[in-house]
Amino acid sequence: MSAIPLTVRGAKRLHEELHRLKTIERPSVINAIAEARAQGDLSENAEYDAARERQGFIEGRIAELEGTLSNAQIINPQELDTDGRAVFGATVEIEDLDSGDRVVYQIVGDVEADIRANMISVSSPVARALIGKSEGDVVEVQAPSGLREYEVISIQYL
């Protein structure tokens, strides 16, 4: 399996989720299964079925997180020699040249991407266009609505 790029913050969030699943969620579902078993006939016990399904989900997520973290390549943009260019982990403010709208994105790995939090995947068209650019550069991005042009306003390495 190839390396999975993660920011320092993203790796910390995944470790916290893994810890919560192992220390809180897993014991809780084990107790729920034990309580449902104590009620008797398992063939018509909805609580037992629901607890077993929840256990399967939790165990699957634990395995997924452990696999991701074991193959993680944690990248801290503050430690890179970036020469003022947009790189993985950088926070980039861009302005749409047509509308004048400004937006700030952090370029993160596929696992961390969350557009609601303005964290875009390094493999997205916008991030691919921004990588290697400096403040003042204009990038073109092929969007579903057509070709869009953005100016790089600022780049930060948080």
C-alpha atoms as an extended CHARMM CRD file, in Angstrom:
* protein
*
       158  EXT
         1         1  MET       CA              0.0000000000        0.0000000000        0.0000000000  PROA      1               0.0000000000
         2         2  SER       CA              1.3100000000        3.4580000000       -0.8560000000  PROA      2               0.0000000000
         3         3  ALA       CA              1.8950000000        6.2860000000        1.5870000000  PROA      3               0.0000000000
         4         4  ILE       CA             -1.1540000000        8.3090000000        2.5720000000  PROA      4               0.0000000000
         5         5  PRO       CA             -0.3500000000       12.0230000000        2.9660000000  PROA      5               0.0000000000
         6         6  LEU       CA             -1.7750000000       13.6310000000        6.1000000000  PROA      6               0.0000000000
         7         7  THR       CA             -1.3340000000       16.9860000000        7.7660000000  PROA      7               0.0000000000
         8         8  VAL       CA             -0.2670000000       17.0530000000       11.4040000000  PROA      8               0.0000000000
         9         9  ARG       CA             -3.7620000000       18.1740000000       12.4250000000  PROA      9               0.0000000000
        10        10  GLY       CA             -5.4050000000       15.4670000000       10.2980000000  PROA      10              0.0000000000
        11        11  ALA       CA             -3.2520000000       12.7320000000       11.8250000000  PROA      11              0.0000000000
        12        12  LYS       CA             -4.1150000000       14.0050000000       15.3070000000  PROA      12              0.0000000000
        13        13  ARG       CA             -7.8590000000       13.8950000000       14.5160000000  PROA      13              0.0000000000
        14        14  LEU       CA             -7.5920000000       10.3220000000       13.2340000000  PROA      14              0.0000000000
        15        15  HSD       CA             -5.6400000000        9.2380000000       16.3390000000  PROA      15              0.0000000000
        16        16  GLU       CA             -8.3080000000       10.8560000000       18.5530000000  PROA      16              0.0000000000
        17        17  GLU       CA            -11.1170000000        9.0930000000       16.6800000000  PROA      17              0.0000000000
        18        18  LEU       CA             -9.2920000000        5.7500000000       16.9450000000  PROA      18              0.0000000000
        19        19  HSD       CA             -8.7600000000        6.2630000000       20.6830000000  PROA      19              0.0000000000
        20        20  ARG       CA            -12.4630000000        7.1380000000       21.1900000000  PROA      20              0.0000000000
        21        21  LEU       CA            -13.6020000000        4.0870000000       19.2350000000  PROA      21              0.0000000000
        22        22  LYS       CA            -11.3370000000        1.7460000000       21.1930000000  PROA      22              0.0000000000
        23        23  THR       CA            -11.9130000000        3.1590000000       24.6810000000  PROA      23              0.0000000000
        24        24  ILE       CA            -15.5400000000        4.3350000000       24.5890000000  PROA      24              0.0000000000
        25        25  GLU       CA            -17.4880000000        2.9600000000       21.6250000000  PROA      25              0.0000000000
        26        26  ARG       CA            -16.1470000000       -0.6160000000       21.6020000000  PROA      26              0.0000000000
        27        27  PRO       CA            -16.7660000000       -1.2690000000       25.3440000000  PROA      27              0.0000000000
        28        28  SER       CA            -20.1940000000        0.3670000000       25.0750000000  PROA      28              0.0000000000
        29        29  VAL       CA            -21.3100000000       -1.9000000000       22.2340000000  PROA      29              0.0000000000
        30        30  ILE       CA            -19.9210000000       -4.9710000000       24.0260000000  PROA      30              0.0000000000
        31        31  ASN       CA            -22.0780000000       -4.0810000000       27.0380000000  PROA      31              0.0000000000
        32        32  ALA       CA            -25.1110000000       -3.5720000000       24.7930000000  PROA      32              0.0000000000
        33        33  ILE       CA            -24.5750000000       -7.0230000000       23.2500000000  PROA      33              0.0000000000
        34        34  ALA       CA            -24.2600000000       -8.5950000000       26.7050000000  PROA      34              0.0000000000
        35        35  GLU       CA            -27.4770000000       -6.9100000000       27.8800000000  PROA      35              0.0000000000
        36        36  ALA       CA            -29.3410000000       -8.0070000000       24.7480000000  PROA      36              0.0000000000
        37        37  ARG       CA            -28.1220000000      -11.5950000000       25.1840000000  PROA      37              0.0000000000
        38        38  ALA       CA            -29.4100000000      -11.5900000000       28.7540000000  PROA      38              0.0000000000
        39        39  GLN       CA            -32.9230000000      -10.9410000000       27.4430000000  PROA      39              0.0000000000
        40        40  GLY       CA            -33.1390000000      -14.4520000000       26.0620000000  PROA      40              0.0000000000
        41        41  ASP       CA            -34.1200000000      -15.5610000000       22.5530000000  PROA      41              0.0000000000
        42        42  LEU       CA            -31.6380000000      -13.9910000000       20.1060000000  PROA      42              0.0000000000
        43        43  SER       CA            -33.5790000000      -14.9430000000       16.9620000000  PROA      43              0.0000000000
        44        44  GLU       CA            -36.1700000000      -12.1940000000       17.4910000000  PROA      44              0.0000000000
        45        45  ASN       CA            -34.0770000000       -9.7390000000       19.4930000000  PROA      45              0.0000000000
        46        46  ALA       CA            -33.8340000000       -6.4310000000       17.6200000000  PROA      46              0.0000000000
        47        47  GLU       CA            -31.5490000000       -4.8760000000       20.2530000000  PROA      47              0.0000000000
        48        48  TYR       CA            -29.0720000000       -7.7240000000       19.7960000000  PROA      48              0.0000000000
        49        49  ASP       CA            -29.1230000000       -7.3780000000       16.0050000000  PROA      49              0.0000000000
        50        50  ALA       CA            -28.6390000000       -3.6020000000       16.2080000000  PROA      50              0.0000000000
        51        51  ALA       CA            -25.7760000000       -3.9470000000       18.6980000000  PROA      51              0.0000000000
        52        52  ARG       CA            -24.0410000000       -6.5610000000       16.5110000000  PROA      52              0.0000000000
        53        53  GLU       CA            -24.4320000000       -4.3270000000       13.4530000000  PROA      53              0.0000000000
        54        54  ARG       CA            -22.9970000000       -1.3740000000       15.3920000000  PROA      54              0.0000000000
        55        55  GLN       CA            -20.1160000000       -3.5710000000       16.5390000000  PROA      55              0.0000000000
        56        56  GLY       CA            -19.3550000000       -4.4960000000       12.9300000000  PROA      56              0.0000000000
        57        57  PHE       CA            -19.2840000000       -0.8390000000       11.9550000000  PROA      57              0.0000000000
        58        58  ILE       CA            -16.9980000000        0.0960000000       14.8630000000  PROA      58              0.0000000000
        59        59  GLU       CA            -14.5730000000       -2.7570000000       14.1940000000  PROA      59              0.0000000000
        60        60  GLY       CA            -14.4890000000       -1.8840000000       10.4940000000  PROA      60              0.0000000000
        61        61  ARG       CA            -13.7600000000        1.7710000000       11.2320000000  PROA      61              0.0000000000
        62        62  ILE       CA            -11.0150000000        0.8140000000       13.7090000000  PROA      62              0.0000000000
        63        63  ALA       CA             -9.3780000000       -1.3860000000       11.0600000000  PROA      63              0.0000000000
        64        64  GLU       CA             -9.6870000000        1.3990000000        8.4770000000  PROA      64              0.0000000000
        65        65  LEU       CA             -8.1220000000        4.0000000000       10.8030000000  PROA      65              0.0000000000
        66        66  GLU       CA             -5.2980000000        1.6720000000       11.8400000000  PROA      66              0.0000000000
        67        67  GLY       CA             -4.5400000000        0.9450000000        8.1790000000  PROA      67              0.0000000000
        68        68  THR       CA             -4.5590000000        4.6250000000        7.2660000000  PROA      68              0.0000000000
        69        69  LEU       CA             -2.3600000000        5.6260000000       10.1980000000  PROA      69              0.0000000000
        70        70  SER       CA              0.1100000000        2.8070000000        9.6100000000  PROA      70              0.0000000000
        71        71  ASN       CA              0.6350000000        4.0230000000        6.0360000000  PROA      71              0.0000000000
        72        72  ALA       CA              0.4830000000        7.7420000000        6.8550000000  PROA      72              0.0000000000
        73        73  GLN       CA              3.1290000000       10.1510000000        5.7070000000  PROA      73              0.0000000000
        74        74  ILE       CA              2.6830000000       13.1280000000        8.0190000000  PROA      74              0.0000000000
        75        75  ILE       CA              3.6590000000       16.3570000000        6.3110000000  PROA      75              0.0000000000
        76        76  ASN       CA              4.1640000000       19.6180000000        8.1860000000  PROA      76              0.0000000000
        77        77  PRO       CA              4.2780000000       22.5150000000        5.6800000000  PROA      77              0.0000000000
        78        78  GLN       CA              6.1040000000       24.6960000000        8.2460000000  PROA      78              0.0000000000
        79        79  GLU       CA              9.0980000000       22.3670000000        7.9920000000  PROA      79              0.0000000000
        80        80  LEU       CA              9.2610000000       22.3730000000        4.1740000000  PROA      80              0.0000000000
        81        81  ASP       CA             11.4260000000       24.6360000000        2.0540000000  PROA      81              0.0000000000
        82        82  THR       CA              8.4980000000       26.0620000000        0.0890000000  PROA      82              0.0000000000
        83        83  ASP       CA             10.0310000000       29.2330000000       -1.3280000000  PROA      83              0.0000000000
        84        84  GLY       CA              6.6230000000       30.9270000000       -0.9140000000  PROA      84              0.0000000000
        85        85  ARG       CA              4.8070000000       28.4110000000       -3.0980000000  PROA      85              0.0000000000
        86        86  ALA       CA              1.5760000000       26.5230000000       -2.4290000000  PROA      86              0.0000000000
        87        87  VAL       CA              2.3330000000       22.9960000000       -1.2130000000  PROA      87              0.0000000000
        88        88  PHE       CA              0.5210000000       20.1460000000        0.5230000000  PROA      88              0.0000000000
        89        89  GLY       CA             -0.8020000000       21.4450000000        3.8510000000  PROA      89              0.0000000000
        90        90  ALA       CA             -0.6670000000       25.1050000000        2.8520000000  PROA      90              0.0000000000
        91        91  THR       CA             -3.6240000000       27.3980000000        3.4370000000  PROA      91              0.0000000000
        92        92  VAL       CA             -4.2850000000       29.4060000000        0.2820000000  PROA      92              0.0000000000
        93        93  GLU       CA             -6.5800000000       32.4020000000       -0.2000000000  PROA      93              0.0000000000
        94        94  ILE       CA             -7.8010000000       32.7750000000       -3.7680000000  PROA      94              0.0000000000
        95        95  GLU       CA            -10.0170000000       35.2930000000       -5.5540000000  PROA      95              0.0000000000
        96        96  ASP       CA            -12.3640000000       34.4030000000       -8.3980000000  PROA      96              0.0000000000
        97        97  LEU       CA            -11.4460000000       36.8870000000      -11.1470000000  PROA      97              0.0000000000
        98        98  ASP       CA            -14.9790000000       36.8740000000      -12.6000000000  PROA      98              0.0000000000
        99        99  SER       CA            -17.0050000000       37.4040000000       -9.4230000000  PROA      99              0.0000000000
       100       100  GLY       CA            -14.4200000000       38.8690000000       -7.0480000000  PROA      100             0.0000000000
       101       101  ASP       CA            -15.3730000000       36.3010000000       -4.4120000000  PROA      101             0.0000000000
       102       102  ARG       CA            -12.5670000000       35.2260000000       -2.1010000000  PROA      102             0.0000000000
       103       103  VAL       CA            -12.2090000000       31.8510000000       -0.4260000000  PROA      103             0.0000000000
       104       104  VAL       CA             -9.5570000000       30.2260000000        1.7690000000  PROA      104             0.0000000000
       105       105  TYR       CA             -8.6880000000       26.5520000000        1.2810000000  PROA      105             0.0000000000
       106       106  GLN       CA             -6.2560000000       24.2570000000        3.0090000000  PROA      106             0.0000000000
       107       107  ILE       CA             -4.7480000000       21.6360000000        0.7030000000  PROA      107             0.0000000000
       108       108  VAL       CA             -4.9800000000       18.2510000000        2.4760000000  PROA      108             0.0000000000
       109       109  GLY       CA             -4.9510000000       14.5310000000        1.7050000000  PROA      109             0.0000000000
       110       110  ASP       CA             -7.9390000000       12.6300000000        0.3540000000  PROA      110             0.0000000000
       111       111  VAL       CA             -8.6910000000       11.1850000000        3.8160000000  PROA      111             0.0000000000
       112       112  GLU       CA             -8.9410000000       14.6490000000        5.4200000000  PROA      112             0.0000000000
       113       113  ALA       CA            -10.8170000000       16.5000000000        2.6790000000  PROA      113             0.0000000000
       114       114  ASP       CA            -13.9560000000       18.2800000000        3.9080000000  PROA      114             0.0000000000
       115       115  ILE       CA            -15.2960000000       21.0310000000        1.6780000000  PROA      115             0.0000000000
       116       116  ARG       CA            -17.5520000000       22.3380000000        4.4950000000  PROA      116             0.0000000000
       117       117  ALA       CA            -14.3810000000       23.0680000000        6.4880000000  PROA      117             0.0000000000
       118       118  ASN       CA            -12.6460000000       24.4870000000        3.3600000000  PROA      118             0.0000000000
       119       119  MET       CA            -10.2080000000       21.5780000000        3.2970000000  PROA      119             0.0000000000
       120       120  ILE       CA             -9.7390000000       20.4060000000       -0.2950000000  PROA      120             0.0000000000
       121       121  SER       CA             -8.1000000000       17.2170000000       -1.4850000000  PROA      121             0.0000000000
       122       122  VAL       CA             -4.6610000000       17.5260000000       -3.0350000000  PROA      122             0.0000000000
       123       123  SER       CA             -6.0620000000       15.5340000000       -5.9590000000  PROA      123             0.0000000000
       124       124  SER       CA             -8.9260000000       17.9980000000       -6.6320000000  PROA      124             0.0000000000
       125       125  PRO       CA             -8.7370000000       20.1970000000       -9.7500000000  PROA      125             0.0000000000
       126       126  VAL       CA             -8.4150000000       23.4000000000       -7.6950000000  PROA      126             0.0000000000
       127       127  ALA       CA             -5.6160000000       22.0350000000       -5.4960000000  PROA      127             0.0000000000
       128       128  ARG       CA             -3.7450000000       20.5700000000       -8.4790000000  PROA      128             0.0000000000
       129       129  ALA       CA             -3.8770000000       23.9930000000      -10.1420000000  PROA      129             0.0000000000
       130       130  LEU       CA             -2.6360000000       25.7360000000       -6.9730000000  PROA      130             0.0000000000
       131       131  ILE       CA              0.3080000000       23.4340000000       -6.1820000000  PROA      131             0.0000000000
       132       132  GLY       CA              3.5720000000       25.2110000000       -6.9820000000  PROA      132             0.0000000000
       133       133  LYS       CA              1.9790000000       28.6310000000       -7.4570000000  PROA      133             0.0000000000
       134       134  SER       CA              2.9910000000       31.8040000000       -5.6070000000  PROA      134             0.0000000000
       135       135  GLU       CA              1.1150000000       34.8790000000       -4.4090000000  PROA      135             0.0000000000
       136       136  GLY       CA             -0.0710000000       36.9430000000       -7.3770000000  PROA      136             0.0000000000
       137       137  ASP       CA             -0.1610000000       33.9920000000       -9.7930000000  PROA      137             0.0000000000
       138       138  VAL       CA             -3.3390000000       33.3660000000      -11.7880000000  PROA      138             0.0000000000
       139       139  VAL       CA             -4.5220000000       29.7650000000      -12.1590000000  PROA      139             0.0000000000
       140       140  GLU       CA             -7.0880000000       28.2920000000      -14.5020000000  PROA      140             0.0000000000
       141       141  VAL       CA             -9.3800000000       25.5280000000      -13.2630000000  PROA      141             0.0000000000
       142       142  GLN       CA            -11.7160000000       23.4980000000      -15.4450000000  PROA      142             0.0000000000
       143       143  ALA       CA            -14.9870000000       23.4560000000      -13.4820000000  PROA      143             0.0000000000
       144       144  PRO       CA            -18.3140000000       21.8700000000      -14.4710000000  PROA      144             0.0000000000
       145       145  SER       CA            -19.5560000000       25.3760000000      -15.3000000000  PROA      145             0.0000000000
       146       146  GLY       CA            -16.5580000000       26.0480000000      -17.5480000000  PROA      146             0.0000000000
       147       147  LEU       CA            -13.0690000000       27.4810000000      -17.2220000000  PROA      147             0.0000000000
       148       148  ARG       CA            -12.5740000000       29.5370000000      -14.0400000000  PROA      148             0.0000000000
       149       149  GLU       CA             -9.6530000000       31.8480000000      -13.2450000000  PROA      149             0.0000000000
       150       150  TYR       CA             -8.4100000000       32.5060000000       -9.7320000000  PROA      150             0.0000000000
       151       151  GLU       CA             -5.6750000000       34.7520000000       -8.4030000000  PROA      151             0.0000000000
       152       152  VAL       CA             -3.5840000000       33.5300000000       -5.4890000000  PROA      152             0.0000000000
       153       153  ILE       CA             -3.9470000000       36.2520000000       -2.8200000000  PROA      153             0.0000000000
       154       154  SER       CA             -1.9870000000       34.7200000000        0.0570000000  PROA      154             0.0000000000
       155       155  ILE       CA             -0.3120000000       31.5000000000        1.1530000000  PROA      155             0.0000000000
       156       156  GLN       CA              0.1670000000       30.4750000000        4.7820000000  PROA      156             0.0000000000
       157       157  TYR       CA              1.8390000000       27.4510000000        6.3260000000  PROA      157             0.0000000000
       158       158  LEU       CA             -0.1070000000       26.7970000000        9.5270000000  PROA      158             0.0000000000
